[in-house]
């Protein structure tokens, strides 16, 4: 799979010859320097955009043949997201933020599900708070509740601890992996933080748009060429 | 790079920035509204200047209720002055069965002494200036009159018993008086025809004017000679006095349009401020970078000021052009015919509106830009290290000062400016409060709705500060336009419809005592209903409670009547109405009493000829003036009244199916028939025209409101795109993003439309109650149309301003730092 854009100086290849597969329940960290293309790769894997060459098969669907709305339908049922800057809607309460994702996905009883999800992340006492009334760690926990509430098969996390201090970051990461394990969700994580990356079953390193190496995560930590 | 080059680079590089475009649009709208009004008033002003000396058609005029003595004429000729005579009279004219009121003007050889008449051979034919007056037996009629009679030149009309053939169309007369809207069309005839018409019976309501012109010293000499000789009801008019009158009319029109323009300017200023704040925010990174590279604060400040100057100059050019077009439309609407006599517009007033735009830019847009001076260069390393954006303390004074100075400059009247400003502020505050409540309510409702509704309504609520500004701005513009529409289309009609079916619509004045029975019978013969004939005398009020009346405005001549019982449509509110055989008693209308302070128990001394008589106020009456019956402020007892020299006045209603009044007019040529219905039609037409002219100006108010909306949209665009990208990433499809935006804008449009429509209907109702004293009921159709138009306009603009949000790709959510 590859991804390029037209730039003033000609065609710019952002991702080249990427080949990657991930099974259900597996955890994968993508690491790399800034500008290496790891965030673009995450976006493509999640179906936020389409590759310009090759194809991506997500939950059995070939993304290249799907338009934006069809990919949206795929995402709402099978995919969850956690972002570096949380991306909660500031105009909605914690509970409403979680409910919104469930309602978009068309779940029954979104309120009950959302209450359950917020309870799992320990925020039952913060339901009616707006994002601006929550700390960074709490906001990210709301985002995690939102991501898991719909019980997605695969969760994409973009620098989930990037905007948090070390201690809060670790507790958020603990929560993420705990829920991942409990729900049996596959996890794709983009990060700079090698300590976080090593908690994943697999680590892929990306450099200048190419996957250059695979390291074992939690199990070993050795790299292979 | 020097500041000028830097400013030009900043301007050209960012010429497609939304905030810059909105800033420009705000300045353009303000300029256009101002330019339209100042260009138009300049044209009217010059039209009046051009007529200086012509407004009287003479250098000096002696006026009188009776023909002026020959010795005045002789003296003027002796001093080597030119003279001419005019007699003015309102009379009903018949062409076939069709009758209309005309303003008759009979002239003698030499008229006009100053200025020229312009005439055409027939309707639509070219006009030419012509010296001379109509030959006896012929007349020149204004185009409007010929159109009223649905005829053209060559037609014969009867003036009293004198037949006159209309030979030419009167296009222009120099001495039309201050009002650009004469109530009845003009007909000019030869004096001999009037004298032979029998219209000039005793007590007829003719106004006589002796025109005098010549050397300055001769005119001054004549004035010195005639002044001490002036009799009662004679007066002198000079050019300066006549101009003061027309000046007042102009001043009123100018203020009316000025107030309309002012609302546009206030809203445009809000848009300019919003857009400038947004533009300033978007420049912070750039300014930090420039500073980090070594640019000095002073240089940046100068470059930003210059950038604003270029923008303002461009806005002056574009806005001036738009204003030029708008003033042409206003001129066309207000002119009496397609060939309005206004001189062409000139560019000079644009200097004024241009300086004004510069003031607006300096007051409202400069402070946010100047605040960029304080951007910390550390910002390029870390945004959180930047100083808080905003204005340095003292700079806030500029927009506030601007907001206060602008209306004063615009209206040239501190008190009026404060009233307009205060009134708009109160109205805006009410609208804002209503908008705030409505938004709070919508947020509460949204908690019980589906995801797309919650997303849309929560968006509205989240940006409620902006939303309230947008709703208020749009609400004001829409309300002004709807209100004018209500006044134009419904208020006057409903008022006339609210009058009782037998409301008088005609008056006959100047009926002599021996003619009353004959006239009454002839009127009833012609089908007139509710005929009331009442005596009337003119007396001098000499003293109140033994003292001369303190106020000259109501001292002197007053009209009185007498009757033996309380007249219909009158109600006694204080005291008791005098008995039929009472003497020395008087009844006053409440309205007159309030104006003069004369009340129950006061004694009034009157003089009629050589006779004096005294009476005491024993009752006060509330009068239904809108009944159009003959009513008088002062009612005497019959014993006091019948001894006075008097005439009669009749009021009646003439149903549609009634016959013509030709027999009445021809049987008694001295009486004057006044068709109130036609006068009301004419007043309605004038209100219609003025409203339409104001609508042109209020259109700019609406556009200014739309610019506020778009500027606010521009300011929140990034936020909206971010939100749209997020819900897309979460799996929402195009339709849901679109629905969310539609719901947000729909709710805003709904609130603005409800407030504007409701506000206009309420104001119309208040106007009707206070001015016309009837309960106005807005028609459902008008309200629905107004509501739908407002709704579609706001939702449409919101939609257009938000297209880029709809195109946002979900991948953006991973790119933006948040």
Interface residues (C-beta under 8 A of the other chain):
Chain A: X39 X42 X43 X46 X48 X49 X68 X69 X72 X73 X74 X75 X76 X77 X79 X81 X83 X84 X85 X86 X87 X89 X90 X91 X92 X96 X99 X100 X101 X103 X104 X105 X110 X146 X158
Chain B: X447 X450 X451 X454 X455 X458 X459 X461 X462 X722 X723 X726 X727 X728 X729 X730 X731 X732 X733 X734 X735 X736 X809 X810 X811 X813 X814 X815 X816 X817 X818
